[in-house]
């Protein structure tokens, strides 16, 4: 059972605005930056979860949330907002982290396909 609800996976309205401002190439560059940074960001989050360092874990979730939301990844950002602000247990946090990883694999290709269209 999900602890949070998701209204949309990707905010394409926001992405359209960014494409108008940055152009497709600029948006592709931003997406490439996200893809290059996110493995390290998530690895740090995973280490903090293993250490059960809640304060640092919440700060790292905040960092990831901002990166996700800045490129329209709505549900991925919501997971991190939940981990940043809400009450959860470590097993619940892990469930949300697992979902986030699946969505990263699903949503990034959707945005790439949208940009290529």
N, C-alpha and C positions, 0 to 999 in steps of 0.2 A: 504494500500500500504506500502510495506516495504521500509525503508529508506536506507537500506544497502543490498548488495547481498551476498549470501553465496555460496562458491564454494563446500564445503563439510561440513557435520555435524561433522564427527569424523575423525581425522588423524590417521588411522590405521597403516601407515608406522612408525610414531613416536612411537605408542604404541608397535609395534613389536620390535623396537630398545630397548625400555625400558624393555620389557619382556626378551629380550636377556641379558640385563645388570643386572636386578633385579630379574629375575625369576617371574613366575606367582604369587607366594606368595607375593613377594615384591610389585608387581604392584597392587595386590588386597589390600594390606595394604595401599598403597598410595590412592587408590580409596576410601577405607573406611574412611581415614582421610578427604578427600575432602567432602564426604557425611556428616561427623560429623560436620565439620566447616562451610559448606556453608549455612545452615539455619541461623546461627548467622550473617554471612557476609551479607546475603541478607536482613535480618531484619534491619541491620544497614543502608544499602543502601536505604531501604524503608523509614526509619525514616528521613534520610537526604533529600530524595525526598519530603516528606511531609513538612519538614522545609524549603524547597527550598534553602538549603545551597549548592550552586553550587560547590564551591572549595572542600569542604569535600566530596561531592557526587562523584566528579571526582576522588578524591584519592581512595575512596572505590571501584569505578568501576575498577581502575587500579589494586587493590589488587585481586579482583575477576577475572579479565582478566588473571592475571598471574597464578592463581590456575587452571583455566580452560585450558589454553593453555599448562600448564605443563603436563597435562594428555590427551592431544589430542582432547579436546572438542573445535573444530575449530569454529563452528558458535556461540557457547556460548561465546567464547573469543572475537569474532568479535563484538558481541553486546556490550560487556563491553569496547572494544577499541573505538567504536563509542561514547559511553557515556562518556568515559574519554577525548577524543580529539576533537570531532566534534561539530558543532553548532547544537543545538536542542532546542525545547521548552519543558517545563515540561510535557505537554500532550504527546509529541512525546517520551520523555524518558519513560513515563509510558507504552506506547505501546511496546517499546523494552523490558522493564522489564517483561511485561506479556508474551511476546514471549520466553524470556529466561527461565522463570519458566516452561513453557510447554516443552521446549527442555531439560531441566534438567530431567524432568520426562521421556522423551523419550530416551535420549542419554545414561544416566547412565546404564539402563538395557541392552542396546545394547552392551556396553563395557563389562559388566558382562557376557553376553552370549558369546561374542567373547573370553573372557578369559577362560570360562568353556569348550569351544569347543576343 
